[in-house]
Amino acid sequence: MSYGDKAVLDRFSLSVPGEGVTALSGPSGCGKTTLLRVLAGLEIPASGAVAGLAPEKAVLLFQENRLFPWRTAEQHITDVLPRPDRETAERWLSAAGLAGEGGSYPAALSGGMARRLSLVRALALAEVRRGWLLLDEPFAGVDPARAESLMEAVYALDLPVLLCAHEHHTVALATRRVELEGPPLGVVGS
């Protein structure tokens, strides 16, 4: 996988257990986001294959919040459910510390609140799909105590999780840690 002349994924190989939370850390621009996009089926590498992960069941939380300005916080959750369910939406909003914000639009939320909404929307969808959960900087702008609380919700889903993070407190919350370098992407240690 290359961008112009820059090889990002070149003969990269990584085995990750299909359980628990694996944190990928490394410098900005080393290829972590590209790897998640390949795993989610959003990028197709020129060669090689992904084994053991069904992209159609995977849920990817992007680095950007990607919230719709015309949808309320509650609607962001109910939109990913098989049937609109206010009780489930309220449960997820409460888990994110957003109880009482169901009628709020993204513009009325702080950056950290918007990030938490994006994360619990992904968690609600993952609860339905029951596949891999791919999280790109899930706690950017979220304080460590709140991140720890949200990580409990991630673990409670009992799904395999691959997360990319720069914050040491986020990496420390994972079951396993893999240090990366690049480009091209490579494993330094685990």
Beta strands, then each sheet from edge to edge (+ up, - down):
strand 1: 2-3
strand 2: 6-7
strand 3: 21-25
strand 4: 59-61
strand 5: 133-136
strand 6: 161-164
strand 7: 176-181
strand 8: 186-189
sheet 1: 1+ 2-
sheet 2: 4+ 5+ 6+ 3+ 7+ 8-
end
